[in-house]
Amino acid sequence: MSAASQAAGDVPTVGIDAPSRTYLRLLAAELLANPAPRGVVRALARDLVSGVGHALACRLGALVGAVTPVRLRLYSHIEYDCSLLDDPTVQADHEAAHVGQRQAFLRAIETPPAIARIDAVREAAMATRIRELRAAGDVVAVVGIEHLDALETAL
């Protein structure tokens, strides 16, 4: 995702994922409409705190990178068997294989109920944000593979 943001150049980039006011509003509505067991609420709270922490770290990293030559590494990068120097066809084939493996894995496991609720609310918030951005013009959304089906359905 960071590579896509960097490739955007002067085109504005915006975040569409949680935490946002829309996400918090949808999460509160979900919990009021469908009360959750204490363990699920704890998992939701942990996810929210983790998401806010990550968002703040990314924002700080962006600010530092904007005013200094320092580029903070905020998370471990995934290692791939190809590079930016490889032919675009090689890169596309590698990405297709990676996506196929990831989708097979996601279909093979059962998502825990707390995570499924978090993802459903996150995806609803992302879809809302994409719709808002579409009102101003064309939008290219770069999202994790696990959110593609839900976003396609929502949009």
trRosetta pair geometry for C-beta under 8 A, 3 or more apart (Angstrom, degrees):
i j d omega theta_ij theta_ji phi_ij phi_ji
1 4 5.6 -51 -154 33 38 112
1 5 6.5 38 149 -18 67 104
1 142 5.0 146 -131 129 80 121
1 143 7.9 44 -101 -98 120 16
1 144 7.8 -47 -53 -63 126 67
2 5 5.5 -52 -149 37 37 113
2 6 6.2 38 152 -20 68 105
3 6 5.7 -53 -146 38 31 111
3 7 6.2 32 153 -21 64 108
4 7 5.6 -55 -146 36 31 112
4 8 6.9 48 150 -39 60 95
4 140 8.0 -142 178 128 122 118
4 142 4.2 153 88 -94 160 159
5 8 5.7 -40 -160 7 35 119
5 13 4.9 83 -138 -153 89 168
5 142 7.2 -125 -48 44 74 150
8 11 4.4 -107 177 63 93 103
8 12 7.9 -75 155 75 134 15
8 13 5.1 130 62 -60 167 112
14 129 7.9 -150 120 171 118 120
14 133 6.8 -174 59 -97 138 133
15 20 7.7 -178 110 -68 107 117
15 55 7.7 83 -163 -132 170 107
16 125 7.9 157 162 123 69 79
16 126 4.8 75 139 -141 105 77
16 129 4.2 174 -143 96 84 138
16 130 6.0 37 -143 -56 146 77
16 133 7.6 -71 -93 -13 114 140
16 141 6.2 -27 17 -134 159 109
16 143 7.5 -61 72 -81 123 105
17 20 7.8 160 112 -18 27 112
17 23 8.0 41 166 -68 44 142
17 122 6.4 11 -153 -169 82 106
17 125 7.6 86 -149 97 34 112
17 126 5.8 1 -92 -86 57 107
17 143 7.6 140 -66 -123 111 92
18 23 3.8 121 -107 -128 98 167
18 48 7.6 -80 157 -118 130 67
18 51 5.2 -7 115 177 100 154
18 121 7.7 45 -63 114 140 94
18 122 5.0 -88 -10 -117 119 89
18 125 5.9 76 -67 77 86 154
19 23 5.6 -133 -145 71 47 140
19 24 6.8 47 -167 -50 92 96
19 48 6.3 79 -93 -154 124 75
19 51 4.9 126 -37 119 95 117
19 52 5.1 -3 8 -77 150 75
19 55 5.9 -110 32 -8 91 154
20 23 4.6 101 50 4 75 101
20 24 7.1 -142 92 -3 40 85
20 125 6.0 154 55 178 116 130
20 129 7.0 62 70 -71 175 130
21 24 5.7 -56 -148 39 33 110
21 25 6.1 34 154 -20 67 107
22 25 5.7 -56 -147 38 30 111
22 26 6.2 24 157 -14 66 109
22 125 4.5 141 111 -140 104 92
22 128 5.2 -163 -174 89 148 142
22 129 6.5 -169 42 -56 156 89
23 26 5.9 -60 -145 42 28 107
23 27 6.0 29 156 -21 65 110
23 121 6.4 92 -156 143 74 99
23 122 6.4 16 -127 -108 116 54
23 125 3.9 4 -80 -95 73 166
24 27 5.6 -53 -142 37 29 113
24 28 6.3 30 157 -19 64 105
25 28 5.9 -55 -149 36 28 109
25 29 6.4 27 153 -17 63 108
26 29 5.6 -54 -145 38 32 112
26 30 6.2 37 153 -23 65 105
26 121 4.9 158 118 -155 111 90
26 124 5.3 176 -161 95 155 125
26 125 5.5 -145 23 -64 144 92
26 128 7.8 -169 -52 -9 137 146
27 30 5.6 -52 -148 34 31 113
27 31 6.4 24 156 -14 64 107
27 44 6.9 149 -164 -173 121 126
27 48 7.5 101 -174 -84 173 125
27 121 4.9 73 -83 -177 72 155
28 31 6.0 -59 -147 40 30 106
28 32 6.2 27 156 -17 65 109
29 32 5.8 -57 -144 39 29 109
29 33 6.0 22 160 -13 66 112
30 33 6.0 -62 -142 42 25 105
30 34 6.1 -36 176 41 64 102
30 117 6.6 146 156 -172 142 103
30 120 7.6 135 -117 95 147 111
30 121 5.5 -89 -17 -84 154 118
31 34 7.0 -76 -123 68 21 64
31 35 6.6 50 180 -112 64 44
31 36 6.0 -64 -128 3 84 105
31 41 7.2 79 -132 -106 129 96
31 44 7.5 167 -77 114 124 174
32 35 7.6 9 -140 -70 18 71
36 40 3.8 -106 170 88 122 129
36 41 5.2 153 87 -53 113 80
36 44 7.1 99 72 -15 162 136
36 114 7.7 94 -169 -107 139 81
36 117 7.1 74 -94 -161 138 179
37 40 5.0 93 59 7 75 103
37 41 7.2 -143 98 -4 38 89
38 41 5.7 -57 -148 38 33 111
38 42 6.3 36 153 -22 67 103
39 42 5.6 -50 -149 33 32 113
39 43 6.5 33 152 -18 64 103
39 114 7.3 -102 125 -64 81 136
40 43 5.6 -52 -150 36 34 112
40 44 6.3 37 150 -20 65 104
40 113 6.6 -53 -106 107 122 104
40 114 4.5 -165 -134 -95 75 97
40 117 6.8 52 -174 30 119 149
41 44 5.5 -51 -147 36 33 114
41 45 6.3 35 152 -20 65 105
42 45 5.7 -54 -147 37 31 111
42 46 6.3 33 153 -20 65 104
43 46 5.7 -51 -145 36 31 112
43 47 6.3 33 154 -19 63 106
43 112 7.9 -119 -160 118 165 130
43 114 3.8 30 88 171 151 152
43 115 7.4 -82 158 -55 135 62
43 118 7.5 -106 129 -42 99 127
44 47 5.8 -56 -149 37 30 112
44 48 6.3 30 153 -20 64 107
44 114 6.5 -130 -48 -164 74 99
44 117 7.0 -50 -84 99 112 119
44 118 6.1 -176 -113 -81 74 98
45 48 5.6 -54 -147 36 31 112
45 49 6.3 29 156 -16 66 105
46 49 5.9 -55 -146 39 30 108
46 50 6.1 30 154 -18 65 110
47 50 5.6 -57 -145 40 29 112
47 51 6.1 31 155 -21 65 108
47 118 5.1 -35 123 -127 172 147
48 51 5.7 -54 -145 37 28 112
48 52 6.3 27 156 -17 64 105
49 52 5.9 -54 -146 37 30 109
49 53 6.3 31 154 -19 63 108
50 53 5.7 -57 -148 38 29 113
50 54 6.3 27 155 -17 65 107
51 54 5.8 -54 -144 37 29 109
51 55 6.2 30 156 -19 64 107
52 55 5.7 -54 -145 38 30 112
52 56 6.3 29 156 -18 64 106
53 56 5.9 -57 -148 37 28 109
53 57 6.3 28 154 -18 64 107
54 57 5.6 -55 -147 37 32 112
54 58 6.3 31 154 -18 66 106
54 74 7.6 106 -153 161 75 124
55 58 5.8 -54 -147 37 30 110
55 59 6.3 31 153 -20 64 106
56 59 5.6 -53 -145 37 32 112
56 60 6.2 33 155 -18 65 106
57 60 5.7 -54 -147 38 30 111
57 61 6.2 33 152 -20 64 107
57 74 5.3 136 136 -142 115 120
58 61 5.5 -53 -146 38 31 114
58 62 6.3 33 154 -20 64 104
58 74 6.0 70 -85 -157 65 177
59 62 5.7 -53 -150 35 30 112
59 63 6.5 31 152 -18 64 105
60 63 5.7 -54 -148 36 32 111
60 64 6.3 30 154 -17 66 106
60 72 7.6 -5 109 34 87 164
61 64 5.8 -54 -145 38 30 109
61 65 6.1 28 156 -16 64 111
61 71 7.8 47 -175 -168 98 50
61 72 4.0 -120 -125 61 98 123
61 74 5.2 -76 -53 -55 157 123
62 65 5.7 -58 -144 42 29 111
62 66 6.2 33 155 -27 64 107
63 66 5.7 -54 -147 29 29 113
63 67 6.8 -5 165 6 63 109
64 67 6.8 -81 -152 48 26 88
64 68 5.7 -36 177 38 69 114
64 70 5.6 -52 152 84 109 111
64 72 5.8 64 72 -22 140 118
65 68 7.0 -76 -111 61 19 72
65 70 6.7 -113 -90 88 56 61
65 71 5.4 52 -109 -108 110 63
65 72 6.9 -111 -51 12 98 82
73 77 7.7 -81 -152 -26 107 100
80 83 7.4 158 83 -74 104 47
80 94 6.4 88 -180 154 116 136
80 98 7.3 -43 -122 -72 105 145
81 94 6.2 -158 66 -135 90 128
82 86 4.4 -52 -170 7 105 160
82 90 5.5 174 -132 136 143 104
82 91 5.5 -166 122 -96 142 62
82 94 4.5 -148 7 -26 133 166
83 86 5.5 125 55 -14 59 95
84 91 7.7 40 -114 -94 35 140
86 90 4.2 -98 161 85 119 131
86 91 5.4 147 88 -53 111 86
86 94 7.8 54 97 -5 158 139
87 90 4.6 94 61 3 84 104
87 91 7.1 -156 93 -5 45 86
88 91 5.5 -55 -146 39 36 113
88 92 6.1 36 156 -20 69 106
89 92 5.7 -53 -143 38 31 110
89 93 6.2 31 156 -19 64 106
90 93 5.9 -55 -146 37 28 110
90 94 6.3 28 154 -19 63 108
91 94 5.8 -57 -148 37 29 111
91 95 6.3 28 155 -18 65 108
92 95 5.7 -54 -145 38 30 111
92 96 6.3 33 154 -21 65 105
93 96 5.7 -53 -147 35 30 112
93 97 6.5 30 154 -17 63 104
94 97 5.8 -55 -151 36 31 110
94 98 6.3 32 151 -19 65 107
95 98 5.5 -53 -146 37 33 114
95 99 6.2 33 155 -19 67 106
96 99 5.8 -53 -144 38 29 110
96 100 6.3 33 155 -21 63 107
97 100 5.7 -54 -147 36 30 113
97 101 6.4 30 155 -18 64 105
98 101 5.9 -56 -151 36 29 109
98 102 6.3 26 153 -17 65 109
99 102 5.7 -56 -145 39 31 111
99 103 6.2 29 157 -18 66 107
99 145 5.6 -177 -134 -118 85 142
100 103 5.9 -55 -144 38 27 108
100 104 6.4 29 156 -19 63 107
101 104 5.8 -56 -149 36 30 112
101 105 6.4 31 153 -19 64 106
102 105 5.7 -54 -151 36 31 113
102 106 6.3 29 153 -18 65 107
102 145 5.1 77 110 82 141 153
102 146 7.5 -105 157 -57 113 81
103 106 5.7 -53 -144 38 33 111
103 107 6.3 31 156 -17 65 106
103 145 6.6 -105 -64 157 82 126
104 107 5.9 -57 -148 38 30 109
104 108 6.3 28 154 -23 64 112
105 108 5.7 -63 -148 35 29 111
105 109 6.7 6 164 -5 66 109
106 109 6.7 -66 -144 41 27 95
106 145 7.8 -157 -22 113 148 103
106 146 5.7 178 -110 -111 147 93
111 115 5.1 -121 179 89 97 113
111 116 4.6 122 111 -67 120 92
111 119 7.1 -44 -180 12 154 144
112 115 4.7 81 63 12 86 106
112 116 6.9 -155 91 -11 40 89
113 116 5.5 -54 -143 35 32 114
113 117 6.5 32 159 -19 66 103
114 117 5.9 -55 -153 34 31 109
114 118 6.5 31 150 -18 64 106
115 118 5.5 -52 -148 37 35 114
115 119 6.1 34 154 -19 68 106
116 119 5.8 -54 -145 39 29 110
116 120 6.3 32 155 -22 64 106
117 120 5.8 -52 -146 34 30 112
117 121 6.5 24 157 -13 64 106
118 121 6.1 -63 -153 40 28 105
118 122 6.1 27 152 -19 66 110
119 122 5.5 -54 -142 39 32 113
119 123 6.0 29 160 -19 67 108
119 146 7.4 -78 -138 135 135 114
119 147 7.4 -152 -163 -95 98 84
119 150 7.3 163 150 -17 100 167
120 123 6.0 -55 -144 38 26 108
120 124 6.4 28 154 -19 61 106
120 150 7.4 -143 -114 -146 55 146
121 124 5.7 -53 -148 36 32 112
121 125 6.4 31 153 -17 64 106
122 125 5.8 -60 -153 38 30 110
122 126 6.3 30 151 -20 67 106
122 147 7.5 -87 112 -109 110 125
123 126 5.5 -48 -142 36 35 113
123 127 6.3 36 156 -20 65 104
123 147 5.6 -177 -101 -147 100 97
123 150 4.1 -21 -166 123 158 136
123 151 6.0 -129 -158 -64 98 72
123 154 6.5 171 149 -22 98 148
124 127 5.8 -52 -146 36 30 111
124 128 6.5 34 152 -21 62 105
124 154 6.8 -170 -107 -122 52 148
125 128 5.6 -52 -149 34 32 114
125 129 6.4 31 153 -18 65 105
126 129 5.7 -57 -150 37 32 110
126 130 6.3 32 153 -20 66 105
126 141 7.6 103 174 -161 108 141
126 143 6.8 74 -173 -107 151 137
126 147 6.7 23 54 180 165 141
126 151 6.1 -57 106 -99 122 113
127 130 5.7 -51 -146 36 32 112
127 131 6.4 35 154 -20 64 104
127 150 7.9 -109 -48 134 122 85
127 151 5.7 -176 -79 -132 91 70
127 154 3.7 -69 -109 127 157 140
127 155 5.7 -151 -141 -58 99 82
128 131 5.8 -56 -152 35 30 112
128 132 6.5 31 150 -19 64 104
129 132 5.6 -51 -150 34 34 113
129 133 6.4 31 154 -16 66 106
130 133 5.7 -57 -148 40 32 110
130 134 6.2 41 152 -28 65 104
130 139 5.8 156 -156 123 80 157
130 141 5.6 -30 -105 -66 121 141
130 151 7.3 82 -2 -160 157 113
130 155 6.3 -44 99 -93 138 129
131 134 5.5 -50 -147 29 31 117
131 135 7.2 44 152 -31 59 93
131 155 7.2 -167 -67 -117 88 88
132 135 6.0 -46 -167 13 35 115
133 136 6.1 -62 -168 36 45 104
133 137 7.9 -57 160 58 70 63
133 139 4.7 94 114 -95 117 134
134 137 7.5 -128 -158 73 34 22
134 138 7.8 7 -129 -126 65 19
134 139 5.3 -78 -78 -4 69 127
141 151 7.2 -136 104 172 151 154
143 147 4.6 -86 153 75 127 126
143 148 6.6 162 87 -71 114 65
143 151 6.3 106 51 -17 166 158
144 147 5.2 84 67 6 80 104
144 148 8.0 -122 103 -31 46 80
145 148 5.8 -29 -159 -11 44 118
147 150 5.7 -69 -161 49 56 107
147 151 5.4 50 148 -22 88 113
148 151 6.0 -67 -145 41 25 105
148 152 6.0 25 161 -21 66 109
149 152 5.8 -55 -146 35 28 111
149 153 6.4 26 156 -17 63 107
150 153 5.8 -57 -150 38 30 111
150 154 6.2 26 154 -17 66 110
151 154 5.6 -56 -141 41 33 110
151 155 5.9 14 165 -6 69 113
152 155 6.4 -65 -138 46 23 97
